[in-house]
Amino acid sequence: MDNHNYIISASLQLVPIVSGAKHPYEWIDDVIAIIKASGLPYEVGPFSTSIESDYKSVTELINNINNFLFTQKCPEWVLQVQLQLRSGADMTSNEKTDKYRE
């Protein structure tokens, strides 16, 4: 999918299964810091974080998150990923949610 250059809408949710020495929210805070440092547009929600960018940048971010958790020895985790793509146009979160905002 290297030739998919349109904006995609993604949702990431980290669920630390075994938190180890850190509280689960600390792992989540670390992942949100990685998302913020990526420079990609994002919005933190109570259950997941929404991200928008091109497919390659989003998948690189997912790899970076998993690499971080692995190298920092998070004992076990689930990274739930949802991607919404279009073949020939951008897919933005605002397009899906603007009609519900006041």
N, C-alpha and C positions, 0 to 999 in steps of 0.2 A: 504493500500500500504506500510505497514511497512516493508515488505520483498523485496521491490524494492531497491536494493543497488547500482545500476548503476548511473553514472553521468547523470544528466539531464541538458538541456539547458532551461533557463528561461529568460523572459523579463518582467520588472516591469516598469510601468509608473504611477506616481502620478499626479492626476488632482484635485487640490483644487477647489471645486465648489464655496464655500464662504470662503474667506481667513480670515475674521475677522480682528483682530488687526495686523496680520502679512501679509506681502506681500507673494503672492503664492510661489515665489522662495525661501523664507525662509523655508516654509514647505518642499519643495523639498530638500533643503540643509540638513535639519534635517534628512530626510529619507535616503539620501545618506550617512550621518554620521552613521546611524544605520547599513546600508549595509556594510560599511567599518569596523565597529566595530565587525561585525559578523565573520570576518576572511575568508569569502567565496570569491573565485575568482570572480571579477566583472569588468565590463567596462562601464563607463558612456558615454552615447551618447547624442545627442542633444534632443531626444524625449523620450528615455527610457534608462534603465540600464539593461545590460545583466549580468546574474549570472549563475554560474555552480556549482553544488554540487549534493549530493544525495537528493532524493525526500523529505525525512524527514527534512533535514536541510533547504531546500528551503521553505517548508511549515511552518516551525517554524519561519523563517525570516519574511514571509508574516504576520503571526500572531503577531509577535513583532512590525512590522510596524503599523498595524491596532490598536494594543493596545496603542502604543505611541500616535498616532493621537487622539485617543479617550480620553486618560488621559490628554493630553495637550489641549483638548477642541478645536481641529480643527472643525469648525462649520459643514463642509460637504466636502466629498471627494469621488473621484472614484480612486480605485487602479486597474488599468488594468493589468492583469496577463496573460502571455502566457507561456505555458509549452510544451516542446517537449521531449518525452520519447521514449525509446525503451524497449522492453520486456527483451531482453537478452544481451544488450551491452550498452556501454556508448554513449551519444550523446553530442558532444562538439560544441561550437560556432566556433572554428577554423576549424573544419571539414566542416562547412557550408560556411565559408568566406575566407579561405586561398587562394583559386583559384582567388579571386578578389583583393588580396593585392599585391602590387608591392614592 
